[in-house]
Amino acid sequence: MSADRVVLERGEPGYEVARLGAIWNARKPARYPDVIVIARDEDDVVAAVDLARQRELPLSIRSGGHSWIADAVRDGGVLADLCALDAISIEPDAETFSIQPAARSKNVAMAVTAAGASFPTGHQPTVGLGGFTLGGGYGWNGRSWGPACLSITAIDVVLADGELLHADDRSHPELLWAARGAGPGFFGAVTRLYLRKHEPYEQILHWLYVFPDELRGDVLSWAYETLPSIPAAVEPMASYRFDAERRQMVVVLHAVGFLTAGSGADVFDPIAGCPFAERALRTVRAEATDFERLYAGTEAATPEGLRYAVDGIWLDAPASEIIERARPLLDATPRDESFLLFMLWGHYPPGGNACWSTQGKLYLSPSAGWREPAEDLAHERWAHSMLDELHDLSRGAQLSDANPADRPDNGISEVNLARLEELRQLYDPEGRFRSYMTPAESGTALGASRREHA
């Protein structure tokens, strides 16, 4: 057991600093664990699990704290804060590398790149790879490599009985199956992930169009319909937002090309053929970039210090139907730091060795960012309630953004969810590890409003 391990009971000095510090989002929920354990090593994680078992308390795990809904911070129980477990270990000639769960996306991306490889790290630089990867993990170049969870080759995990074990596809295939995509529903505390290296990039290029609001429907429909012809090495996305400099709403079409050996700028040919290109307010064509600049851009789009409410659904209906049905959501996009994201991923095939199983052609995600607590309800309604109007088209939610407390949706297929619950009964029969949040746990202004009017 580490001499640096910190155990904070509710009400003790340092408890509230630790509770608030476990949440990256400036919108902090009024939920209070009974005990917070700040772990410094694997023994401390075992001690946290043992403490929860001895006191017969539920347990939740925090790695990077980037969950929009702070699903690690729950009322009562034990919070095991693994934020100090952030080591990255890379052997140059090995096919895999390993990280501890709080290793940050940018740090991992830079280290893997320096080692002559690649990995689909998260888009925001300070995202902890533990929660990101276990929850699916739609990262850089995910259209080529798939969600990050499919690159997990093994884990070190503390189970509900306090046992720390190494699990791979040969020794514990069911644990690996669940680790690949169960996210907050995983029934163990992962202390290290072993991840597959991918082919290095020879260069990274980006392409950008900024279109005026009057082209909104045309551009979004064209991008959606053009997706099948875009090579997997290109990651295209569109966003609808307020441009403070131009004082108008704009559609931003951005594509990043991750070029490996033998590929060139012709991967952008479908995007270069955009029929509205001449009407763009700004254009960048096949400009060289790198992870430093990519992460600077995403950090500027979602800076620390704002109050955030994010949600999303997978869709694969015809473009005309999606655009028409999403019109109220588009029209209501706040004119502040908020934006509506159209992530044009395509459809990476799920495999039988992963719990991850839910996606569609398009990921539609309202990302609300604001500063004043008085604006919570309005932004939460835009981010969550308005997606209810598209629920009949939904192919599910992405667990990294899902908010089952305020807008329940399926983050995993029904078949896989049933199997996951069977495994939970096997590995955690007392339900020691917390699972997905429920509407009763909502700590948002939206949840309070619904309870008031129920």
N, C-alpha and C positions, 0 to 999 in steps of 0.2 A: 504493500500500500504506500502510495506516495506521501511524503511528508508535506507536500504542497497542496494536497487535496483539501478542498474547502466544503464544509457542510453547513448550510445556512437554514435554520428553522425560520418559519414565517414570524416576522416581528423583530428578528435579530438585526443588529447593525450590519449593513451590507446586503441584506436580503433584497431590498427594493431596487438597489442599483443593479444587482445580478438579474432580477426579474425583468426589468426594463431593458437591460443590456442583451438579453436573450432574444430580443425582437428587433430586426433591422428596420422594419416599417415604423414610421413616426406615429402611426395610429396604433396605440397600445391597448390591448383588450383588458378589461377589468376581471382578469382571471388570476388566481393566486394559488400556486402549488403549496403544499404543506412544507416541503423541504426542497432545497436546491443543492445538488451536489455538483461542484465544479471539478471535473476530473482532469488529472494531469497525465495519466497513463492507463494502460489496460487494467491494472489492478484496481484502480479507482472506479472504473466502470463496473467491474465485478462487485466491488463494495456497494455501489449504488443499487445494483440489482438485488444484492443480499439484503440491503436496508429495506427496500420496498417489500421484499418477501417476508422479512421478519415482522414488519409493521402491518402487513396485509394491506398494502397501498398499491394503487395503480402507478405505472411508470411511463414516462414519456422521454423522448430523446431529442436533443437539439445539437445540430452540428454547426451550420453556418448562420442559422436564424433568419434566412431569407423567405421563409414561408409567408406569403401575403396574409394569411389568416392566423399565423403564429400557432399552428396546431400542436407544437410542443408545449406551449404554456397553457396549462389546463387548471381548472379549479381542483384543489386537493391533490393528494398523491405526491410522487417524487418526480422532479425534473432533473435528469442527468444531462448536464451541459458539457458537451465534448469540444467546445470551441478551441481548446488548447491542443487538441490532437490534430495537427495540421502538417505532419511530415510527408515528404515526397521522396520516394526511393526509386531511382532509375539505374538499371544496369545497362550499359551501352549495347551489348550484344544479345541481350535477352529479348524474347518475344513479348514479354509482359513487363509491367512496372506496377508499383504499389503506392497507395496513398492512404493516409488516415482521413477520417470523414470530414474534418474541418479544413482540409486543403482547399484553397480558393481557386476558382476557375482560371483566372489570369495567371496565377503562379504556376499552375499545372500546365497550362498551354505553353508558357514560355519555357518551362523545364523540358517538356516533351519535345518541343521544336528544337531546342539546343541539343537534344540527344539524337536528332535526325529521325524523328517520327512525328506522328500526329494522333490526336484523340478528339472526339466531339465534346469539348468542354462547354460549360454553360455560357450564355451570351452576356451575362452581367459579371463584371470582374471579381466581385467579392462573394459570389455564390459558393457555398460549401458543396464540395462534390459528393459528400455522403448522401444527403437528402435528395440532391439533384439526380444522381445516378439511380438510386433505389426507386425513385418516382417515375422512371422512364428516361428522362434526360434528353430533351431535344436541343442539341448543341450545334456548334459550328460544324458545317459539312455533314449534318445529320442525314441529308438525303443520300449521301454516298455510304456512310458508315452505319447508318441506322441510329436509333436512340441509344444513348450511352449504356443503358442497362444491358444491352445485348453484347457488350464488350466485357462484362464481368466474367472472369474466369474462376475466381475463388473469393472467399471472404473469411476474415476472422470475426467471430461473432460470439457474444455472451448471450446464452439462452436464459429462459425464465428461472431455471433451477440454479443459476449462477455458474454453469459450466462455460468455459471459454474454449471454443474449438475452431479448427480450420476446416472449412467446407468447400469442396469443389464438386464437379459433376460426377466424379467417381465415388467419392466418400459419402456425400450428402446431396444427391441431385435434387431432392425436394426443397431443401433450403435454398439452393441456388435458383431453382425455378421461382420461388417466392421473392427472393431478393431482386430478381430481374423485373421490377415493375410494380411491386406492392406498395411502395412509398410509405406513407404514414401507417399503413395497415400491416407492415412487416412486424413479426413477433420476435424480435431480437435486437440487441444493441451491437451494431457493426462497428468494429474498432479498426479494421483495415480492409481495403478493397484491392484486389489484384485485377489489373485491367490489361486488355489486349492493345498492343501498339498497332498503329496503322501506318500506311505508306506516307512518307514525308511529302510536303508540298514543295514544288520547284518555285512557284510564285503564287501570290494571292492578288487578285484583281477585283476592283469593284466598279459597278455601273449604277448611275443614279439619274432618275428623271423626277422633276417636281412639276406637277400639273395643276392648273387652276381648278377651282371647285366645279365649274360647269362641265368638266370632263369626267367627273367622278364615276358615274355609272359606266361610261364607255371604257374608261381605263381599267376599272376593277373587273368588268366582264371580260375584256380582252386578256388581262393577265391570267385570270382563272382558266379561260379556254386555251391559252397558249401553254399552260403548264406541262402537258404531256410531251411537248416537243423540246422542253428545256432539259439539257443534260443534267444528270444527278450531281455533277461536280459544281453546279451553280445553285446557290441558295437564294431564291427570290422571295421577297416579301413586299407588301404594300402597307401603307398606313394612311389614315385620314386624320388630319390634325389642324389645329390653328397655327398659322405661320405668323408669329409676332412681328417679324420684320416687315412682311408684306401686308399685315393686317387683314388677312383673309384665310379661309379654309383651303387646304391644299391636299392633293393626293401625292404621296411620295412613293415611288417605285424604286426599290433598292435591290441590287443583286450582287452577291459576292461569289467569285469563282475561285475554287480551291484546285489549283492545277498541279497534277502530279506528272510523272514522266510520260512524255508523249502527247500531252494535251496542250492546247493553245487558246488564244483569245477567241477563236471561232466558236467556243462554247457559248458565247454571248449572242450568236447570230439571231436566234429567235427574238431576243429582247431588242436587238438593234433594228429589227424589222417592225417595231411598234408603229402603227399607222398614225399615231398622234405625236410622234417625236418632235415635229417642227413646231408644235404648239406648247412645248415644255417651257416653263419659266426658268428652269436651270437643267443643265445636262452635264454629266460626267461620264466619259466613255473609257472603259477598260483601263482604269488608272491603278497603278501599283499601290498596294497597301500592305499592312502587316497587323499582327495582333495588338501591338501597342495602340495603333490608330483605331482598329475595330473596337477595342474595349473603351477607348476614350469616347467614341461615338455612342455606345450603348449606355455608358455611365452618364453622359450628358442627357440622354433621353429619359433615364430613370434615376435621378440623383438622390443620394441619401438625404434625409431630412424632410421629405414630403410625406404626407398621409396618402396611403395607397389602398385602392380596392381593385382587384384584378380578377377576371373570370374568363371563361372561354369554352367554346364548343367546337367539335369536329363536324364538318358538313361535307356532303358530296352531291347535293341536289344540283339541278341545272343552274348556271350562272344567273339567268334572268330571274328565276324564282328567289335565289338567295338575295340578290340586290334589291328586289322589290320588297321582300319580307323584312330585310334589314334596314329599309329606308327610315323608319322612325328612330332606330338606334343611331344611324348615321346623322340624321338631322339634329339629334339631341346631344351630339358630341360636345362636351364643354369646351369653351374657348379659353383654356388655361394650359396646364402641362399635360392634360389628358390626351389620349389618342386611341383610335380604333385600329387594331392590328389585323391584317389579312396575311397570315403565314401560309405561303403556298408550298406545302411540303410534298404533295403527291401522296403515295401510299406505299410505305415500306412494309413488306410482308411480315406479319408476326410469325414466330416459330413455336414449336411445341415445348421448347426448353425455357420459356419465359412466361411469367404471369402477365407481363405487358401485352395488351391485346386490343386496345381501343384507339382508333384514329379514323381519319377521313382524308379527303383530298385537300380540304381547306380548313385551317384553324382560325376561327373568328374570335378575337379576344379584345374586349373593352379593357383599357388600362387607364384607370382614373388616378390622377395625381393632383393633390391640392394642399393647402396650407392651414386653413382655418377649421377648427373642430365644428363650428356652426354649419359647415357645408357637408358634413359627413353624410347625412341622410340623402341629399340630392345626388351626390356622387355614387353612393352605394346603390341607389335605385337604378342609376344609369348602368353601372357595371354588372349588376346581378339581375334585377327585376325585369329589365327589358329583354334579356335573353330568354325569358320564359315564353315570349311570343314566338320563338323559333324552336321550342322544345320538340315539337313533332318532327322536325327535320334533323334533330341532333343524332350524331353517331357516338356521342359520349363526351367526356371531359378529359383534359390533360391533368393528371394528378398534381403537377407542380403549380398549377393555377387554380385548381378546383376549389370551390367553397361549398362543401356539402351542408354546412350549417345554414347558409342563406339561399342556396340554389342547388338542391340535390340533383345529381346526374351520375351516370355510370362512368367511373374511371377505369374499370376493368370489365371485361365481358361477364355476363351472368354465369357462364360455365366456369370461367376461371375464378370468379369470386366465390362460388360454391366450393371449389377445390381449395382455395386459400383458407376458407373458414374451417374446412376439415383438417388442414394442416395446423391451423391455430389450436384446435382442440388437442392435437397430438403433441405439439411442442410447448404450448402454453395453456394447459387445461384450466388454470385458475383465472385466465384473462389478465395476467399481470401487466402486459404491455398494452398501452392505449392503442386503439384503432382509429378509424376515421371519425371526424367530428360529426355531431348530429345537430339538427335544428335547435334542440333544447340548450345547446352550448353556445349558441350565437351570442357574441358580445357586442354586436354592431348596433348602430342606430337603426338600421333597417330591421334587425331582429326584434329590437325593443318596440318599434312601431307596429310590426306584425302582431306581437303579443298583445299590445294595447288595443288593437282593433279586432282581435280574434273573437 
